Amino acid sequence: MDQPAALLADIRERIAHAAGVARRQPGEITLVAISKTHPADRIVPLIAAGQRVFGENRVQEAQDKWPALREQHPEIALHLVGQLQSNKADEAVRLFDCIHSLDRPSLLTALAKAMDKAGRQVPCFVQVNIGAEAQKGGCAIADLPAMLAAARGGEVPVIGLMCVPPAGIEPAPFFALLGKLAADNGLAGLSMGMSDDFETAIMLGATHVRVGSALFGTRR
Ligand SMILES: *Cc1c(COP(=O)(O)O)cnc(C)c1O
């Protein structure tokens, strides 16, 4: 096996193991390979190894890299995991199959318009500022009910909640809290867990894990 294929096999194995410990099926968990900053020639080997769901954090970078790759592999799903400016909503709706970073009412309005215009509904996760960090994006927990109510009234399909817990401390309590918020609001999707903590996230119910450096190596 070449190195990317071996890394992918290792991550899949760890996902299956964590799922087993939690008495879940590995198929309940979508591995989103976060390819931000990595050029197409690093992505191609993962596609060859069977990976079909990828994530980027910037609209412009995704637009530069992915149309050519997807021409070869139209079955690939592309997810947006980074902050989205409202003025990029049209491009995002055309390019992405899922958006993990819906975090404010103005973006909800912009996405609803863009989806209506494109005649295309893109499933979204509402990103929650789960550690109430001043510098971090995401909807405040207190604002979540209003945000979800507004989404229900419009064009935007919300499938779950997403978080990036505070760095440097045990993430499990934050994952558990996100899971409770999702359950309280009748949402099935949970986008949580990255390279360092995806197994913990799976034990606490993650349906989408976002793994970058463990698949691609460290970013510069
Ligand atoms: C970069 C990024 C990831 C992947 O992080 P790794 O630690 O490299 O696995 C996951 N989620 C978001 C929102 C990111 O920006």
The ligand as an SDF file (V2000), in Angstrom:
LIG
                    3D

 15 15  0  0  0  0  0  0  0  0999 V2000
   -8.7360   22.1220    9.5110 C   0  0  0  0  0  0  0  0  0  0  0  0
  -10.0170   21.6980   10.0950 C   0  0  0  0  0  0  0  0  0  0  0  0
  -10.2390   20.3610   10.4680 C   0  0  0  0  0  0  0  0  0  0  0  0
   -9.1830   19.2730   10.3730 C   0  0  0  0  0  0  0  0  0  0  0  0
   -8.2470   19.4570   11.3950 O   0  0  0  0  0  0  0  0  0  0  0  0
   -7.0780   18.3700   11.6680 P   0  0  0  0  0  0  0  0  0  0  0  0
   -6.6720   18.6650   13.0600 O   0  0  0  0  0  0  0  0  0  0  0  0
   -6.0160   18.6540   10.6700 O   0  0  0  0  0  0  0  0  0  0  0  0
   -7.6730   17.0310   11.5130 O   0  0  0  0  0  0  0  0  0  0  0  0
  -11.4910   20.0410   10.9540 C   0  0  0  0  0  0  0  0  0  0  0  0
  -12.4700   20.9660   11.0780 N   0  0  0  0  0  0  0  0  0  0  0  0
  -12.2950   22.2460   10.7390 C   0  0  0  0  0  0  0  0  0  0  0  0
  -13.4110   23.2040   10.9040 C   0  0  0  0  0  0  0  0  0  0  0  0
  -11.0670   22.6600   10.2410 C   0  0  0  0  0  0  0  0  0  0  0  0
  -10.8990   23.9530    9.9150 O   0  0  0  0  0  0  0  0  0  0  0  0
  1  2  1  0
  2  3  1  0
  2 14  2  0
  3  4  1  0
  3 10  2  0
  4  5  1  0
  5  6  1  0
  6  7  2  0
  6  8  1  0
  6  9  1  0
 10 11  1  0
 11 12  2  0
 12 13  1  0
 12 14  1  0
 14 15  1  0
M  END
$$$$
